[in-house]
Amino acid sequence: MNYLLTTVQIIHKLNDLISIFYIFCFPKKSKYDIYMLGYILLLLVLRHFLKGECLISYIEKIIINKNYKLGDDITYHPYNKKYNIYNNLIYYIKSLCMYFIILRNL
């Protein structure tokens, strides 16, 4: 069980790192920009349909507590607790990176 949780949290960490550092890996307009924006849009749509939950955080919560119901506690993020990362800061940085991607494609 702990192995599965750790694997999901590593995937979560990679997701955050790719989303944040994409703008630095491709500093100029790139053909991958549209894919990255589509990916972020997909995450936002999923979050809407998952009652405000991040899909990966929801999977983590199910691994920790089999009785967890979708939307019960959208402020608790097991990943952030383990890696001591501030959730709002991550979202702010991702939003800023997405803003720059959109800006450079105008």
C-alpha positions in Angstrom: 0.0 0.0 0.0 2.8 2.4 0.9 4.6 1.6 -2.4 1.5 2.5 -4.4 1.0 5.8 -2.5 4.7 6.7 -3.0 4.4 6.0 -6.7 1.3 8.2 -7.1 3.0 11.0 -5.2 6.1 10.8 -7.5 3.7 11.0 -10.5 2.1 14.1 -8.8 5.5 15.6 -8.2 6.6 15.0 -11.9 3.3 16.6 -13.0 4.0 19.7 -11.0 7.6 19.9 -12.2 6.7 19.5 -15.9 3.9 22.1 -15.6 6.1 24.6 -13.8 9.4 24.2 -15.8 7.9 23.8 -19.2 8.2 27.6 -19.8 11.9 27.4 -19.1 12.6 24.3 -21.1 10.9 25.9 -24.2 11.7 29.6 -23.7 10.5 30.6 -27.2 7.3 29.9 -29.0 7.0 26.1 -29.4 4.8 23.7 -31.3 4.2 22.0 -27.9 2.6 25.1 -26.4 -0.9 24.0 -27.7 -0.5 20.6 -26.1 0.5 22.1 -22.7 -2.4 24.5 -22.8 -4.7 21.7 -23.7 -3.3 19.6 -20.8 -3.9 22.4 -18.3 -7.4 23.0 -19.7 -8.1 19.3 -19.3 -7.0 19.4 -15.6 -9.3 22.4 -15.0 -12.2 20.6 -16.5 -11.5 17.5 -14.5 -11.3 19.5 -11.4 -14.7 21.0 -12.1 -16.3 17.5 -12.5 -14.5 16.1 -9.5 -16.1 18.7 -7.2 -12.9 20.8 -6.8 -10.5 17.9 -6.3 -7.3 17.3 -8.1 -7.5 13.9 -9.8 -4.1 12.8 -8.4 -4.9 14.0 -4.9 -8.2 12.1 -5.1 -6.4 8.9 -6.0 -4.0 9.5 -3.0 -6.9 10.0 -0.7 -8.6 6.8 -1.9 -5.3 4.9 -1.3 -5.1 6.3 2.3 -8.8 6.0 3.1 -10.9 3.5 1.1 -14.1 5.1 2.5 -13.2 8.6 1.2 -16.0 10.2 -0.8 -15.3 12.7 -3.6 -15.4 16.3 -2.4 -15.4 15.5 1.3 -12.2 17.5 2.0 -10.8 19.4 -1.0 -8.3 21.4 1.1 -6.4 18.3 2.2 -3.6 17.3 -0.2 -1.5 14.2 1.0 1.2 15.0 -1.6 1.8 18.5 -0.2 1.9 17.2 3.4 4.5 14.7 2.5 6.7 17.0 0.4 6.0 20.1 2.4 4.9 22.2 -0.6 2.4 25.0 -0.3 -0.5 24.2 -2.5 -1.5 27.8 -3.3 2.1 28.7 -4.3 2.2 25.8 -6.8 -1.1 26.9 -8.4 0.1 30.5 -8.6 3.4 29.5 -10.3 1.5 27.2 -12.7 -0.9 30.0 -13.5 1.9 32.4 -14.1 3.7 30.0 -16.5 0.4 29.4 -18.4 0.0 33.1 -18.7 3.4 33.5 -20.3 2.7 30.6 -22.7 -0.5 32.3 -23.8 1.2 35.7 -24.0 4.0 34.5 -26.2 1.6 32.9 -28.6 -0.5 36.0 -29.3 
